[in-house]
Amino acid sequence: MVERRRTVHDIASRKLRGRKIRSSIYIGFIVSAIVVALIPLGFIVVALLVKGAHVISATFLTATPVQPTLFDQDNIGGIGNAIVGSLVVDGIAALMAVPMGVVIGLYLSERSTRTATILRSVSEIMTGLPSILFGVFSYIYIVTWMRGYSAFAASVALALLMTPVISKAAETALRDVPLSLKEAGLALGARQSTVTLKVILPYAFPGVFTGVLLALARAVGETAPLLFVIGASIIYDWNPAHPSTAMPLMIFNYAGSFYESQQAAAWGVALTLVVIVFALNLAARFVAARMRREQY
């Protein structure tokens, strides 16, 4: 009996040792992959700080751009109008994309019909499409219809980009709602719509909110959808029906400029944009974590 116990113990010890070795190897691979991914990111962040930090100032963030000349090559003004343009474009895009994305996500999480399957497939295909195609779509159907470039056309392109991302995040968050909560609400005699609005959506709100901010963070940094639709403007303009500009587009234009002052300014605009995107991602995770703590 004692010998049998010793044999079982030895076998268990060998298996446990093998599992620990395999676990250590897997963890090593994961850590190595994270380090390899962080190395280029670190170089990018350092380059942005070194080349862009000295450009940023109060005047740079608030003034309108000025075209430099051969006699005054350092006079480039600022990016205040681009910041305003980004706020208008991204704000309107969010107003259009968030309701559509949440409604689509809710429908996909509650239905298993053929229509839902087709809609899910279309949403996944849209997520993988090159972003410039949304700009082409907006040019054909919005710019041509309005007979001119506008911030609204850019917002439509970004809304099409954001909607599938939000719908996927909303569907995932809504599917994670415990079935017992839904059944409890229905058992109390509440309608399906009431359970959805009062129980399901509040519980899934942290995940939905995270998806919204992540989609917005992606849209803020997109350049390709804006190239054909937003036009060009060097003034402060809050009217979405007028041509405008945005920070990603200004980076694109400045990076290919003949003047070194504008090339240097492109790094400053890029650093400003990275800080905004980082703040959005950080806010998304902070708000989602705080809401989850309040739920439990």
Stockholm file with secondary structure:
# STOCKHOLM 1.0

chainA/1-296         MVERRRTVHDIASRKLRGRKIRSSIYIGFIVSAIVVALIPLGFIVVALLVKGAHVISATFLTATPVQPTLFDQDNIGGIGNAIVGSLVVDGIAALMAVPMGVVIGLYLSERSTRTATILRSVSEIMTGLPSILFGVFSYIYIVTWMRGYSAFAASVALALLMTPVISKAAETALRDVPLSLKEAGLALGARQSTVTLKVILPYAFPGVFTGVLLALARAVGETAPLLFVIGASIIYDWNPAHPSTAMPLMIFNYAGSFYESQQAAAWGVALTLVVIVFALNLAARFVAARMRREQY
#=GR chainA/1-296 SS CHHHHHHHHHHHHHHHHHHHHHHHHHHHHHHHHHHHHHHHHHHHHHHHHHHHTTTCCHHHHHSCBCCCCSSCTTCCBCCHHHHHHHHHHHHHHHHHHHHHHHHHHHHHHHCCSHHHHHHHHHHHHHHHSCTHHHHHHHIIIIIHHHTSCCHHHHHHHHHHHHHHHHHHHHHHHHHTSCHHHHHHHHHTTCCHHHHIIIIIHHHHHHHHHHHHHHHHHHHHTCCGGGTTTSCCCCSCCCCTTSCCCCHHHHHHHHHTCSSHHHHHHHHHHHHHHHHHHHHHHHHHHHHHHHHHHHHC
#=GC SS_cons         CHHHHHHHHHHHHHHHHHHHHHHHHHHHHHHHHHHHHHHHHHHHHHHHHHHHTTTCCHHHHHSCBCCCCSSCTTCCBCCHHHHHHHHHHHHHHHHHHHHHHHHHHHHHHHCCSHHHHHHHHHHHHHHHSCTHHHHHHHIIIIIHHHTSCCHHHHHHHHHHHHHHHHHHHHHHHHHTSCHHHHHHHHHTTCCHHHHIIIIIHHHHHHHHHHHHHHHHHHHHTCCGGGTTTSCCCCSCCCCTTSCCCCHHHHHHHHHTCSSHHHHHHHHHHHHHHHHHHHHHHHHHHHHHHHHHHHHC
//
